[in-house]
């Protein structure tokens, strides 16, 4: 009797290579900066949507709070799809430009073709524009009474790229820059497809 096995590492590696190829094709086919950026964002959104549980939705758009403040445009927003409504959607089937309430957001990412100092600074500003929004909370009523309002969770901030502008990618220049970001600008984690990934553990 033979036992079948699944090589999950190889399957994920193939998915990584597919994403690298798709991003490269997008850069080659679309010379306009905005169009190329849109292609990159949609590739990342599609990949994350494929792997995340369905209670999470992955979108491009902006985040708003109850006071009317709104974030900068965010490339990738991971937000609640089960309990929280979308405030605005350009078209019924268009998820490329939406506005979601701040309370529904779990994480935000900036997607760029390359990781370097200027792009990381740009991403930090985008993340800050979301984290500075006010988030409300209220008690939850149930059959036996009510639960106290839940403290809003910390929104994860991340960076996505297909290549790196430093050699080595995660050397001193990267470490110096990523550790100087503080408060609302902290980038918690990131993925550079051709080089690896990083995560800050001091938050």
C-alpha atoms as an extended CHARMM CRD file, in Angstrom:
* protein
*
       203  EXT
         1         1  UNK       CA              0.0000000000        0.0000000000        0.0000000000  PROA      1               0.0000000000
         2         2  UNK       CA              1.4020000000        3.3990000000       -0.9800000000  PROA      2               0.0000000000
         3         3  UNK       CA              0.8670000000        6.6210000000        0.9110000000  PROA      3               0.0000000000
         4         4  UNK       CA              0.4030000000        9.8290000000       -1.0210000000  PROA      4               0.0000000000
         5         5  UNK       CA              2.0490000000       13.0220000000        0.2510000000  PROA      5               0.0000000000
         6         6  UNK       CA              1.5680000000       16.7000000000       -0.4660000000  PROA      6               0.0000000000
         7         7  UNK       CA              4.5900000000       18.8850000000       -1.0290000000  PROA      7               0.0000000000
         8         8  UNK       CA              3.1590000000       22.1260000000        0.3430000000  PROA      8               0.0000000000
         9         9  UNK       CA              6.5000000000       23.9270000000        0.1930000000  PROA      9               0.0000000000
        10        10  UNK       CA              6.7790000000       23.2430000000       -3.5250000000  PROA      10              0.0000000000
        11        11  UNK       CA              3.1770000000       24.3360000000       -4.0830000000  PROA      11              0.0000000000
        12        12  UNK       CA              3.7640000000       27.6360000000       -2.2880000000  PROA      12              0.0000000000
        13        13  UNK       CA              7.0370000000       28.1350000000       -4.1480000000  PROA      13              0.0000000000
        14        14  UNK       CA              5.1860000000       27.6920000000       -7.4320000000  PROA      14              0.0000000000
        15        15  UNK       CA              2.6420000000       30.2730000000       -6.3190000000  PROA      15              0.0000000000
        16        16  UNK       CA              5.4820000000       32.6660000000       -5.4740000000  PROA      16              0.0000000000
        17        17  UNK       CA              7.0430000000       32.1790000000       -8.9180000000  PROA      17              0.0000000000
        18        18  UNK       CA              3.6670000000       32.7370000000      -10.5790000000  PROA      18              0.0000000000
        19        19  UNK       CA              3.2330000000       36.0270000000       -8.7320000000  PROA      19              0.0000000000
        20        20  UNK       CA              6.7690000000       37.1320000000       -9.6420000000  PROA      20              0.0000000000
        21        21  UNK       CA              6.0800000000       36.3810000000      -13.3120000000  PROA      21              0.0000000000
        22        22  UNK       CA              2.7350000000       38.1760000000      -13.2740000000  PROA      22              0.0000000000
        23        23  UNK       CA              4.2350000000       41.3000000000      -11.7080000000  PROA      23              0.0000000000
        24        24  UNK       CA              7.0930000000       41.2690000000      -14.2450000000  PROA      24              0.0000000000
        25        25  UNK       CA              4.6210000000       40.9380000000      -17.1140000000  PROA      25              0.0000000000
        26        26  UNK       CA              2.6430000000       43.8680000000      -15.7540000000  PROA      26              0.0000000000
        27        27  UNK       CA              5.7410000000       46.0860000000      -15.6540000000  PROA      27              0.0000000000
        28        28  UNK       CA              6.7420000000       45.0920000000      -19.1810000000  PROA      28              0.0000000000
        29        29  UNK       CA              3.2890000000       45.5090000000      -20.7280000000  PROA      29              0.0000000000
        30        30  UNK       CA              2.2920000000       48.7510000000      -19.0320000000  PROA      30              0.0000000000
        31        31  UNK       CA              4.7730000000       51.5770000000      -19.0810000000  PROA      31              0.0000000000
        32        32  UNK       CA              2.4470000000       54.0980000000      -17.4310000000  PROA      32              0.0000000000
        33        33  UNK       CA              3.2590000000       54.2570000000      -13.7230000000  PROA      33              0.0000000000
        34        34  UNK       CA             -0.3180000000       54.3020000000      -12.4640000000  PROA      34              0.0000000000
        35        35  UNK       CA             -1.4450000000       51.4610000000      -14.7060000000  PROA      35              0.0000000000
        36        36  UNK       CA              1.5280000000       49.3340000000      -13.6800000000  PROA      36              0.0000000000
        37        37  UNK       CA              0.7760000000       50.0470000000      -10.0250000000  PROA      37              0.0000000000
        38        38  UNK       CA             -2.8430000000       48.9820000000      -10.4550000000  PROA      38              0.0000000000
        39        39  UNK       CA             -1.7110000000       45.6850000000      -11.9780000000  PROA      39              0.0000000000
        40        40  UNK       CA              0.6260000000       45.0450000000       -9.0330000000  PROA      40              0.0000000000
        41        41  UNK       CA             -2.0380000000       45.8030000000       -6.4400000000  PROA      41              0.0000000000
        42        42  UNK       CA             -4.5790000000       43.5180000000       -8.0900000000  PROA      42              0.0000000000
        43        43  UNK       CA             -2.0490000000       40.6580000000       -8.1900000000  PROA      43              0.0000000000
        44        44  UNK       CA             -1.4010000000       40.9930000000       -4.4590000000  PROA      44              0.0000000000
        45        45  UNK       CA             -5.1170000000       41.3440000000       -3.7090000000  PROA      45              0.0000000000
        46        46  UNK       CA             -5.8640000000       38.1900000000       -5.6970000000  PROA      46              0.0000000000
        47        47  UNK       CA             -3.1260000000       36.2230000000       -3.9290000000  PROA      47              0.0000000000
        48        48  UNK       CA             -4.1870000000       37.2640000000       -0.4280000000  PROA      48              0.0000000000
        49        49  UNK       CA             -7.8560000000       36.6340000000       -1.2190000000  PROA      49              0.0000000000
        50        50  UNK       CA             -6.9960000000       33.1170000000       -2.3070000000  PROA      50              0.0000000000
        51        51  UNK       CA             -5.3080000000       32.2150000000        0.9970000000  PROA      51              0.0000000000
        52        52  UNK       CA             -7.2460000000       34.1540000000        3.6480000000  PROA      52              0.0000000000
        53        53  UNK       CA            -10.4400000000       32.7750000000        5.2670000000  PROA      53              0.0000000000
        54        54  UNK       CA            -13.6360000000       34.1540000000        3.7600000000  PROA      54              0.0000000000
        55        55  UNK       CA            -14.4970000000       36.2640000000        6.8120000000  PROA      55              0.0000000000
        56        56  UNK       CA            -11.7290000000       38.5820000000        5.5840000000  PROA      56              0.0000000000
        57        57  UNK       CA            -12.0430000000       40.7280000000        2.4620000000  PROA      57              0.0000000000
        58        58  UNK       CA             -9.0810000000       42.1700000000        0.5770000000  PROA      58              0.0000000000
        59        59  UNK       CA             -9.6730000000       45.4540000000       -1.2450000000  PROA      59              0.0000000000
        60        60  UNK       CA             -8.1220000000       48.6200000000       -2.5680000000  PROA      60              0.0000000000
        61        61  UNK       CA             -9.5660000000       51.9190000000       -1.3740000000  PROA      61              0.0000000000
        62        62  UNK       CA             -9.7420000000       54.2450000000        1.6090000000  PROA      62              0.0000000000
        63        63  UNK       CA            -10.6480000000       54.0210000000        5.2890000000  PROA      63              0.0000000000
        64        64  UNK       CA            -13.0170000000       56.4530000000        7.0100000000  PROA      64              0.0000000000
        65        65  UNK       CA            -13.9840000000       57.1260000000       10.6140000000  PROA      65              0.0000000000
        66        66  UNK       CA            -17.2020000000       58.2680000000       12.2940000000  PROA      66              0.0000000000
        67        67  UNK       CA            -15.9790000000       61.8750000000       12.4210000000  PROA      67              0.0000000000
        68        68  UNK       CA            -15.7130000000       62.1290000000        8.6500000000  PROA      68              0.0000000000
        69        69  UNK       CA            -11.9150000000       61.8330000000        8.4520000000  PROA      69              0.0000000000
        70        70  UNK       CA            -10.5630000000       59.6380000000        5.6650000000  PROA      70              0.0000000000
        71        71  UNK       CA             -7.2250000000       57.9770000000        4.9910000000  PROA      71              0.0000000000
        72        72  UNK       CA             -4.9920000000       58.2790000000        1.9750000000  PROA      72              0.0000000000
        73        73  UNK       CA             -5.5660000000       55.7800000000       -0.8490000000  PROA      73              0.0000000000
        74        74  UNK       CA             -4.4690000000       52.3480000000        0.3300000000  PROA      74              0.0000000000
        75        75  UNK       CA             -3.2260000000       49.6550000000       -2.0650000000  PROA      75              0.0000000000
        76        76  UNK       CA             -4.3060000000       46.6460000000       -0.0070000000  PROA      76              0.0000000000
        77        77  UNK       CA             -6.8300000000       46.7000000000        2.8530000000  PROA      77              0.0000000000
        78        78  UNK       CA             -7.6700000000       43.5480000000        4.7990000000  PROA      78              0.0000000000
        79        79  UNK       CA            -11.0160000000       44.1490000000        6.4730000000  PROA      79              0.0000000000
        80        80  UNK       CA            -13.9950000000       42.3650000000        7.9600000000  PROA      80              0.0000000000
        81        81  UNK       CA            -16.4120000000       40.8440000000        5.4570000000  PROA      81              0.0000000000
        82        82  UNK       CA            -18.8110000000       39.2560000000        7.9010000000  PROA      82              0.0000000000
        83        83  UNK       CA            -20.1830000000       41.9760000000       10.1830000000  PROA      83              0.0000000000
        84        84  UNK       CA            -19.1450000000       45.3150000000        8.7210000000  PROA      84              0.0000000000
        85        85  UNK       CA            -20.6760000000       47.0290000000        5.6690000000  PROA      85              0.0000000000
        86        86  UNK       CA            -18.7340000000       48.7780000000        2.9290000000  PROA      86              0.0000000000
        87        87  UNK       CA            -19.5140000000       52.5000000000        3.0890000000  PROA      87              0.0000000000
        88        88  UNK       CA            -18.9650000000       53.2030000000       -0.5880000000  PROA      88              0.0000000000
        89        89  UNK       CA            -18.2330000000       51.1460000000       -3.6890000000  PROA      89              0.0000000000
        90        90  UNK       CA            -17.7780000000       52.6650000000       -7.1220000000  PROA      90              0.0000000000
        91        91  UNK       CA            -19.7990000000       49.9890000000       -8.8920000000  PROA      91              0.0000000000
        92        92  UNK       CA            -21.6890000000       46.9390000000       -7.7350000000  PROA      92              0.0000000000
        93        93  UNK       CA            -18.9520000000       44.5490000000       -8.8610000000  PROA      93              0.0000000000
        94        94  UNK       CA            -15.9760000000       46.8750000000       -8.6020000000  PROA      94              0.0000000000
        95        95  UNK       CA            -13.8070000000       46.3330000000       -5.5270000000  PROA      95              0.0000000000
        96        96  UNK       CA            -10.9350000000       48.4270000000       -6.8550000000  PROA      96              0.0000000000
        97        97  UNK       CA            -12.1290000000       51.6050000000       -5.1470000000  PROA      97              0.0000000000
        98        98  UNK       CA            -14.0910000000       51.3480000000       -1.9120000000  PROA      98              0.0000000000
        99        99  UNK       CA            -14.3960000000       53.1120000000        1.4310000000  PROA      99              0.0000000000
       100       100  UNK       CA            -14.5870000000       50.9660000000        4.5610000000  PROA      100             0.0000000000
       101       101  UNK       CA            -15.1280000000       51.9830000000        8.2090000000  PROA      101             0.0000000000
       102       102  UNK       CA            -12.0120000000       52.1520000000       10.3620000000  PROA      102             0.0000000000
       103       103  UNK       CA            -13.4830000000       49.6700000000       12.8420000000  PROA      103             0.0000000000
       104       104  UNK       CA            -13.4630000000       46.9120000000       10.1930000000  PROA      104             0.0000000000
       105       105  UNK       CA             -9.7800000000       47.1520000000        9.2530000000  PROA      105             0.0000000000
       106       106  UNK       CA             -7.3020000000       44.4850000000       10.3380000000  PROA      106             0.0000000000
       107       107  UNK       CA             -4.3090000000       45.4140000000        8.1940000000  PROA      107             0.0000000000
       108       108  UNK       CA             -3.1680000000       47.7710000000        5.4340000000  PROA      108             0.0000000000
       109       109  UNK       CA             -0.3320000000       47.2690000000        2.9510000000  PROA      109             0.0000000000
       110       110  UNK       CA              1.4690000000       49.3960000000        0.4110000000  PROA      110             0.0000000000
       111       111  UNK       CA              2.4430000000       47.5160000000       -2.7730000000  PROA      111             0.0000000000
       112       112  UNK       CA              5.4320000000       48.7480000000       -4.7780000000  PROA      112             0.0000000000
       113       113  UNK       CA              7.6770000000       47.2590000000       -7.4860000000  PROA      113             0.0000000000
       114       114  UNK       CA             10.7690000000       47.6970000000       -5.2840000000  PROA      114             0.0000000000
       115       115  UNK       CA             11.6370000000       48.0310000000       -1.6040000000  PROA      115             0.0000000000
       116       116  UNK       CA             13.8690000000       51.0030000000       -0.9020000000  PROA      116             0.0000000000
       117       117  UNK       CA             14.0660000000       53.9230000000        1.5280000000  PROA      117             0.0000000000
       118       118  UNK       CA             11.7200000000       56.2670000000       -0.3300000000  PROA      118             0.0000000000
       119       119  UNK       CA              9.0500000000       53.6270000000       -0.8910000000  PROA      119             0.0000000000
       120       120  UNK       CA              9.1990000000       52.5300000000        2.7590000000  PROA      120             0.0000000000
       121       121  UNK       CA              8.7760000000       56.1510000000        3.8810000000  PROA      121             0.0000000000
       122       122  UNK       CA              5.8220000000       56.5060000000        1.5180000000  PROA      122             0.0000000000
       123       123  UNK       CA              4.2650000000       53.3290000000        2.9120000000  PROA      123             0.0000000000
       124       124  UNK       CA              4.7600000000       54.5560000000        6.4830000000  PROA      124             0.0000000000
       125       125  UNK       CA              2.8000000000       57.7360000000        5.6970000000  PROA      125             0.0000000000
       126       126  UNK       CA             -0.0520000000       55.7020000000        4.2000000000  PROA      126             0.0000000000
       127       127  UNK       CA             -0.1670000000       53.4190000000        7.2440000000  PROA      127             0.0000000000
       128       128  UNK       CA             -0.1420000000       56.4230000000        9.5680000000  PROA      128             0.0000000000
       129       129  UNK       CA             -3.1170000000       57.9570000000        7.7570000000  PROA      129             0.0000000000
       130       130  UNK       CA             -5.1480000000       54.8750000000        8.7040000000  PROA      130             0.0000000000
       131       131  UNK       CA             -3.9250000000       54.4360000000       12.2660000000  PROA      131             0.0000000000
       132       132  UNK       CA             -4.6970000000       58.0650000000       13.1500000000  PROA      132             0.0000000000
       133       133  UNK       CA             -8.3880000000       57.5890000000       12.3970000000  PROA      133             0.0000000000
       134       134  UNK       CA            -10.7490000000       57.3820000000       15.3630000000  PROA      134             0.0000000000
       135       135  UNK       CA            -12.3730000000       53.9970000000       15.9900000000  PROA      135             0.0000000000
       136       136  UNK       CA            -15.4870000000       53.4900000000       18.0610000000  PROA      136             0.0000000000
       137       137  UNK       CA            -16.6350000000       50.5130000000       20.1100000000  PROA      137             0.0000000000
       138       138  UNK       CA            -19.8400000000       49.6260000000       21.8920000000  PROA      138             0.0000000000
       139       139  UNK       CA            -21.2350000000       46.9720000000       24.1910000000  PROA      139             0.0000000000
       140       140  UNK       CA            -22.4470000000       43.6990000000       22.7090000000  PROA      140             0.0000000000
       141       141  UNK       CA            -25.8310000000       42.4760000000       23.9210000000  PROA      141             0.0000000000
       142       142  UNK       CA            -26.5900000000       38.7630000000       24.1850000000  PROA      142             0.0000000000
       143       143  UNK       CA            -29.2230000000       36.5040000000       25.7240000000  PROA      143             0.0000000000
       144       144  UNK       CA            -27.5590000000       36.5700000000       29.1540000000  PROA      144             0.0000000000
       145       145  UNK       CA            -26.8220000000       40.2650000000       29.2910000000  PROA      145             0.0000000000
       146       146  UNK       CA            -24.0750000000       42.2190000000       27.5760000000  PROA      146             0.0000000000
       147       147  UNK       CA            -20.3580000000       42.2270000000       26.9760000000  PROA      147             0.0000000000
       148       148  UNK       CA            -18.3160000000       45.3500000000       27.6750000000  PROA      148             0.0000000000
       149       149  UNK       CA            -17.0650000000       47.3460000000       24.6580000000  PROA      149             0.0000000000
       150       150  UNK       CA            -14.0130000000       45.7260000000       23.1040000000  PROA      150             0.0000000000
       151       151  UNK       CA            -10.8480000000       47.7830000000       22.8890000000  PROA      151             0.0000000000
       152       152  UNK       CA             -9.9870000000       48.4220000000       19.2150000000  PROA      152             0.0000000000
       153       153  UNK       CA             -7.1780000000       46.1690000000       18.0490000000  PROA      153             0.0000000000
       154       154  UNK       CA             -3.9170000000       47.4850000000       16.6320000000  PROA      154             0.0000000000
       155       155  UNK       CA             -4.0250000000       47.7750000000       12.8350000000  PROA      155             0.0000000000
       156       156  UNK       CA             -1.1560000000       45.9090000000       11.1880000000  PROA      156             0.0000000000
       157       157  UNK       CA              0.8850000000       47.8820000000        8.6720000000  PROA      157             0.0000000000
       158       158  UNK       CA              2.7950000000       46.1140000000        5.9150000000  PROA      158             0.0000000000
       159       159  UNK       CA              4.8350000000       46.4960000000        2.7360000000  PROA      159             0.0000000000
       160       160  UNK       CA              4.7760000000       44.3460000000       -0.4230000000  PROA      160             0.0000000000
       161       161  UNK       CA              7.2610000000       44.3470000000       -3.3040000000  PROA      161             0.0000000000
       162       162  UNK       CA              8.6270000000       42.0220000000       -5.9370000000  PROA      162             0.0000000000
       163       163  UNK       CA             12.2880000000       43.0890000000       -5.7580000000  PROA      163             0.0000000000
       164       164  UNK       CA             14.7050000000       44.9140000000       -3.4670000000  PROA      164             0.0000000000
       165       165  UNK       CA             16.7610000000       48.0630000000       -4.0000000000  PROA      165             0.0000000000
       166       166  UNK       CA             19.4120000000       47.1110000000       -1.4300000000  PROA      166             0.0000000000
       167       167  UNK       CA             22.1520000000       44.4770000000       -1.5970000000  PROA      167             0.0000000000
       168       168  UNK       CA             21.8330000000       42.5550000000        0.6260000000  PROA      168             0.0000000000
       169       169  UNK       CA             18.1390000000       43.2650000000        0.9050000000  PROA      169             0.0000000000
       170       170  UNK       CA             17.8020000000       43.0320000000        4.6710000000  PROA      170             0.0000000000
       171       171  UNK       CA             21.1720000000       44.5000000000        5.6290000000  PROA      171             0.0000000000
       172       172  UNK       CA             22.1600000000       47.5720000000        7.6530000000  PROA      172             0.0000000000
       173       173  UNK       CA             20.4080000000       50.2250000000        5.4920000000  PROA      173             0.0000000000
       174       174  UNK       CA             17.1280000000       48.3390000000        5.7540000000  PROA      174             0.0000000000
       175       175  UNK       CA             17.4730000000       47.6840000000        9.4900000000  PROA      175             0.0000000000
       176       176  UNK       CA             18.4120000000       51.2940000000       10.2070000000  PROA      176             0.0000000000
       177       177  UNK       CA             15.3920000000       52.6180000000        8.3900000000  PROA      177             0.0000000000
       178       178  UNK       CA             12.7890000000       50.1220000000        9.5490000000  PROA      178             0.0000000000
       179       179  UNK       CA             13.7410000000       50.5020000000       13.2210000000  PROA      179             0.0000000000
       180       180  UNK       CA             13.5700000000       54.3120000000       13.1870000000  PROA      180             0.0000000000
       181       181  UNK       CA              9.8700000000       54.3120000000       12.3180000000  PROA      181             0.0000000000
       182       182  UNK       CA              7.7530000000       54.7720000000       15.4120000000  PROA      182             0.0000000000
       183       183  UNK       CA              4.2190000000       55.1150000000       16.6920000000  PROA      183             0.0000000000
       184       184  UNK       CA              1.6700000000       55.2510000000       13.8780000000  PROA      184             0.0000000000
       185       185  UNK       CA              4.2710000000       54.8200000000       11.1100000000  PROA      185             0.0000000000
       186       186  UNK       CA              5.6490000000       51.4390000000       12.1610000000  PROA      186             0.0000000000
       187       187  UNK       CA              5.7760000000       48.8400000000        9.3760000000  PROA      187             0.0000000000
       188       188  UNK       CA              5.1410000000       45.5370000000       11.1260000000  PROA      188             0.0000000000
       189       189  UNK       CA              5.8920000000       43.0980000000        8.3480000000  PROA      189             0.0000000000
       190       190  UNK       CA              6.5880000000       42.8120000000        4.6640000000  PROA      190             0.0000000000
       191       191  UNK       CA              7.2950000000       40.5410000000        1.7440000000  PROA      191             0.0000000000
       192       192  UNK       CA              9.8330000000       41.0080000000       -1.0580000000  PROA      192             0.0000000000
       193       193  UNK       CA              9.1410000000       38.1800000000       -3.4840000000  PROA      193             0.0000000000
       194       194  UNK       CA             12.6630000000       37.8690000000       -4.8470000000  PROA      194             0.0000000000
       195       195  UNK       CA             14.4300000000       38.2520000000       -1.4910000000  PROA      195             0.0000000000
       196       196  UNK       CA             12.3480000000       37.1390000000        1.4980000000  PROA      196             0.0000000000
       197       197  UNK       CA             10.1520000000       38.5500000000        4.2350000000  PROA      197             0.0000000000
       198       198  UNK       CA             10.5030000000       40.5030000000        7.4780000000  PROA      198             0.0000000000
       199       199  UNK       CA              8.5680000000       41.0250000000       10.6990000000  PROA      199             0.0000000000
       200       200  UNK       CA              9.0590000000       43.4480000000       13.5790000000  PROA      200             0.0000000000
       201       201  UNK       CA              8.6090000000       41.7010000000       16.9080000000  PROA      201             0.0000000000
       202       202  UNK       CA              9.0610000000       44.7230000000       19.1900000000  PROA      202             0.0000000000
       203       203  UNK       CA              5.4990000000       46.0890000000       18.9090000000  PROA      203             0.0000000000
